[in-house]
Amino acid sequence: MHPAIRAVVRPPVLAVNTPIARRRAKTAFASAPRPFKLEIGGLVPREGWVVTNVSAVTRHFLDATAPWPLEDASLSHVYSDNVVEHITLQGAQVLFAEAFRCLQPGGAIRMVTPDLRAHVDKYLAGVAPKGDPSAKVYEQIGLTVEHPIDWVRIPIAEFGHHHGYLWDFETMAAELTRAGFSDIKRYEHGESDRPELAGIDMRADEGGVQLVVEATR
């Protein structure tokens, strides 16, 4: 859909769908066996997970930057792929605090987000993004990918990221620690020591410019 058309259509669709999707989410949360697995910002159903979003067409609406309608220790896993960069630092702090509260002891959170440091390192090294495997997805969606500066311009200026907050490992680890998490580790895309979290990432084409972090409740 053309962006101009989407901008016109989205508000009324969001207004109609959100209360319905909130009710569906409430029902899904109530009926899920404890503890269950929660995905934040998911786009498609995932077997064994309750998948939520705030999009205009989501089936299960959850604003992860507000208190979650879940009881303590009701979750075993929390997963979010390329969502946290769209929200403010304050919103991310609420998300991490709520995830910590709702996870059972020993439960895990997995966060995937663009790694600003990796993008900056490619820029400083003078790597041309055009044709680089890590920039392939940017080319495929029609972004300008010509000069090394685009490594920095894209994660900061595209996708509405300027309204949110960008991340590197040190920043993510500091905020997860603030929320109470421990055993904070960085992983390669698609890899995890936990079977439930291995192979679930959606953006494998972006490889090393994606930050993947897990932490334990």
TIBA-566711 format. One record per residue (C-alpha): x, y, z negated. Coordinates in steps of 0.05 Angstrom, whole numbers, padded with zeros to 5 digits. Each point is the difference from the previous one (the first is absolute). Layout:
TIBA-566711
@u = X; v = Y; w = Z;
...
end
This chain:
TIBA-566711
@u = 00000; v = 00000; w = 00000;
@u = 00026; v = 00069; w = 00017;
@u = 00023; v = 00038; w = -00062;
@u = -00048; v = 00058; w = 00013;
@u = -00059; v = -00047; w = 00005;
@u = 00023; v = -00038; w = -00062;
@u = 00004; v = 00066; w = -00039;
@u = -00073; v = 00014; w = 00016;
@u = -00027; v = -00071; w = -00011;
@u = 00039; v = -00018; w = -00063;
@u = -00034; v = 00046; w = -00052;
@u = -00072; v = -00024; w = 00011;
@u = 00022; v = -00073; w = 00006;
@u = 00040; v = 00007; w = -00064;
@u = -00059; v = 00032; w = -00036;
@u = -00046; v = -00057; w = 00019;
@u = 00048; v = -00057; w = -00010;
@u = 00035; v = 00020; w = -00065;
@u = -00057; v = -00013; w = -00049;
@u = -00015; v = -00066; w = 00035;
@u = 00073; v = -00020; w = -00002;
@u = 00005; v = 00020; w = -00073;
@u = -00057; v = -00048; w = -00016;
@u = 00031; v = -00055; w = 00040;
@u = 00066; v = 00010; w = -00037;
@u = -00035; v = -00002; w = -00067;
@u = -00033; v = -00066; w = 00019;
@u = 00065; v = -00028; w = 00027;
@u = 00038; v = 00020; w = -00063;
@u = -00054; v = -00030; w = -00045;
@u = -00002; v = -00066; w = 00037;
@u = 00075; v = -00010; w = 00010;
@u = 00030; v = -00053; w = -00046;
@u = 00048; v = 00028; w = -00052;
@u = 00055; v = 00016; w = 00013;
@u = -00007; v = 00019; w = 00073;
@u = 00043; v = 00032; w = 00054;
@u = -00014; v = 00072; w = 00021;
@u = 00023; v = 00034; w = 00064;
@u = -00002; v = 00076; w = 00003;
@u = -00008; v = 00033; w = 00068;
@u = -00009; v = -00065; w = 00038;
@u = -00028; v = 00000; w = 00070;
@u = -00024; v = -00072; w = 00009;
@u = -00027; v = -00055; w = -00045;
@u = 00053; v = -00043; w = -00033;
@u = -00017; v = -00068; w = -00027;
@u = 00005; v = -00003; w = -00075;
@u = 00003; v = 00076; w = -00008;
@u = -00050; v = 00056; w = -00012;
@u = 00020; v = 00051; w = 00053;
@u = -00017; v = 00073; w = -00013;
@u = 00008; v = 00066; w = 00036;
@u = -00028; v = 00071; w = 00002;
@u = -00011; v = 00000; w = 00075;
@u = -00066; v = 00018; w = 00032;
@u = -00014; v = -00072; w = 00019;
@u = 00029; v = -00038; w = -00059;
@u = -00040; v = -00057; w = -00028;
@u = 00026; v = 00009; w = -00071;
@u = 00012; v = 00072; w = -00022;
@u = 00052; v = 00014; w = -00054;
@u = 00033; v = 00067; w = -00014;
@u = 00065; v = -00026; w = -00030;
@u = 00019; v = 00070; w = -00025;
@u = -00058; v = 00000; w = -00050;
@u = -00014; v = -00049; w = -00058;
@u = -00014; v = -00069; w = 00028;
@u = -00067; v = -00033; w = -00017;
@u = 00036; v = -00062; w = -00026;
@u = 00014; v = -00026; w = -00069;
@u = 00070; v = -00009; w = -00029;
@u = 00039; v = -00061; w = 00024;
@u = -00050; v = -00016; w = 00054;
@u = 00051; v = -00004; w = 00057;
@u = 00057; v = -00047; w = 00017;
@u = 00028; v = 00039; w = 00060;
@u = -00006; v = 00071; w = 00028;
@u = 00023; v = 00013; w = 00072;
@u = 00001; v = 00064; w = 00041;
@u = 00031; v = 00010; w = 00069;
@u = 00013; v = 00070; w = 00026;
@u = -00050; v = 00035; w = -00045;
@u = 00039; v = 00033; w = -00056;
@u = 00034; v = 00050; w = 00047;
@u = -00069; v = 00029; w = 00015;
@u = -00015; v = 00020; w = -00072;
@u = 00032; v = 00050; w = -00047;
@u = 00051; v = -00019; w = -00053;
@u = -00054; v = 00011; w = -00053;
@u = -00047; v = -00046; w = 00038;
@u = 00055; v = -00053; w = 00005;
@u = 00013; v = 00006; w = -00075;
@u = -00074; v = -00016; w = -00012;
@u = 00004; v = -00059; w = 00048;
@u = 00061; v = -00029; w = -00035;
@u = -00030; v = 00011; w = -00070;
@u = -00065; v = -00033; w = 00020;
@u = 00036; v = -00058; w = 00033;
@u = 00040; v = -00011; w = -00063;
@u = -00063; v = 00002; w = -00043;
@u = -00039; v = -00048; w = 00044;
@u = 00055; v = -00050; w = 00013;
@u = 00007; v = -00058; w = -00047;
@u = 00068; v = -00009; w = -00035;
@u = 00048; v = -00028; w = 00052;
@u = -00043; v = 00026; w = 00057;
@u = 00033; v = 00035; w = 00059;
@u = -00007; v = 00062; w = 00042;
@u = 00028; v = 00004; w = 00071;
@u = 00006; v = 00068; w = 00034;
@u = 00019; v = 00012; w = 00073;
@u = 00013; v = 00070; w = 00025;
@u = 00047; v = 00036; w = 00048;
@u = 00070; v = 00005; w = -00029;
@u = 00019; v = 00073; w = 00007;
@u = 00073; v = -00014; w = -00017;
@u = 00005; v = -00052; w = 00056;
@u = -00029; v = 00050; w = 00049;
@u = 00048; v = 00055; w = -00024;
@u = 00060; v = -00048; w = 00004;
@u = -00017; v = -00015; w = 00073;
@u = -00005; v = 00074; w = 00014;
@u = 00067; v = 00016; w = -00034;
@u = 00033; v = -00057; w = 00039;
@u = -00025; v = 00031; w = 00065;
@u = -00039; v = -00062; w = 00020;
@u = -00046; v = 00014; w = 00060;
@u = -00069; v = -00026; w = -00018;
@u = -00022; v = -00013; w = 00072;
@u = 00006; v = -00074; w = 00011;
@u = 00019; v = -00015; w = -00072;
@u = -00041; v = -00059; w = -00027;
@u = -00017; v = 00038; w = -00063;
@u = -00031; v = 00056; w = 00041;
@u = -00038; v = -00046; w = 00048;
@u = -00066; v = 00009; w = -00036;
@u = 00007; v = 00075; w = 00003;
@u = 00010; v = -00004; w = 00076;
@u = -00059; v = -00047; w = 00007;
@u = -00049; v = 00048; w = -00032;
@u = 00024; v = 00058; w = 00043;
@u = 00043; v = 00040; w = -00048;
@u = 00059; v = 00041; w = 00026;
@u = 00061; v = -00043; w = -00010;
@u = 00058; v = 00034; w = 00035;
@u = 00053; v = 00027; w = -00047;
@u = 00031; v = -00021; w = -00067;
@u = -00040; v = 00056; w = -00035;
@u = -00063; v = -00041; w = 00015;
@u = 00022; v = -00050; w = -00053;
@u = -00014; v = 00054; w = -00052;
@u = -00055; v = 00038; w = 00036;
@u = -00046; v = -00060; w = 00008;
@u = -00006; v = -00024; w = -00072;
@u = -00006; v = 00072; w = -00025;
@u = -00045; v = 00032; w = 00053;
@u = -00041; v = -00056; w = 00030;
@u = -00057; v = -00043; w = -00026;
@u = -00022; v = 00054; w = -00049;
@u = 00059; v = -00017; w = -00046;
@u = 00011; v = 00074; w = -00015;
@u = -00062; v = -00004; w = -00044;
@u = 00030; v = -00058; w = -00040;
@u = 00066; v = -00018; w = -00030;
@u = 00060; v = -00036; w = 00032;
@u = 00042; v = -00054; w = -00032;
@u = 00068; v = -00032; w = -00006;
@u = 00017; v = -00059; w = -00045;
@u = 00025; v = 00042; w = -00058;
@u = -00063; v = 00042; w = -00002;
@u = -00046; v = -00060; w = 00004;
@u = 00039; v = -00036; w = -00054;
@u = -00002; v = 00061; w = -00046;
@u = -00076; v = 00007; w = 00007;
@u = -00013; v = -00075; w = -00009;
@u = 00044; v = 00002; w = -00063;
@u = -00039; v = 00060; w = -00025;
@u = -00064; v = -00040; w = 00008;
@u = 00029; v = -00057; w = -00042;
@u = 00022; v = -00049; w = 00054;
@u = 00065; v = -00040; w = -00004;
@u = 00042; v = -00046; w = 00044;
@u = -00005; v = 00050; w = 00057;
@u = 00031; v = -00029; w = 00064;
@u = 00007; v = 00019; w = 00072;
@u = -00016; v = -00053; w = 00053;
@u = 00008; v = -00008; w = 00074;
@u = -00064; v = 00009; w = 00040;
@u = -00043; v = -00062; w = -00006;
@u = 00042; v = -00032; w = -00054;
@u = -00018; v = -00013; w = -00073;
@u = 00017; v = -00049; w = -00056;
@u = -00075; v = -00005; w = -00012;
@u = -00037; v = -00044; w = 00051;
@u = -00062; v = 00043; w = -00006;
@u = 00039; v = 00061; w = 00025;
@u = 00045; v = -00031; w = 00052;
@u = -00017; v = 00013; w = 00073;
@u = -00057; v = 00048; w = -00013;
@u = 00031; v = 00065; w = 00025;
@u = -00030; v = 00029; w = 00063;
@u = 00056; v = 00043; w = 00030;
@u = 00056; v = -00049; w = 00015;
@u = 00019; v = 00038; w = 00063;
@u = 00025; v = 00059; w = -00042;
@u = 00051; v = -00044; w = -00036;
@u = 00051; v = 00037; w = -00041;
@u = -00035; v = 00068; w = -00001;
@u = -00055; v = -00029; w = -00044;
@u = 00010; v = -00003; w = -00076;
@u = -00027; v = -00063; w = -00034;
@u = 00000; v = -00001; w = -00076;
@u = -00029; v = -00048; w = -00050;
@u = -00005; v = 00007; w = -00076;
@u = -00027; v = -00041; w = -00057;
@u = -00051; v = 00018; w = -00052;
end
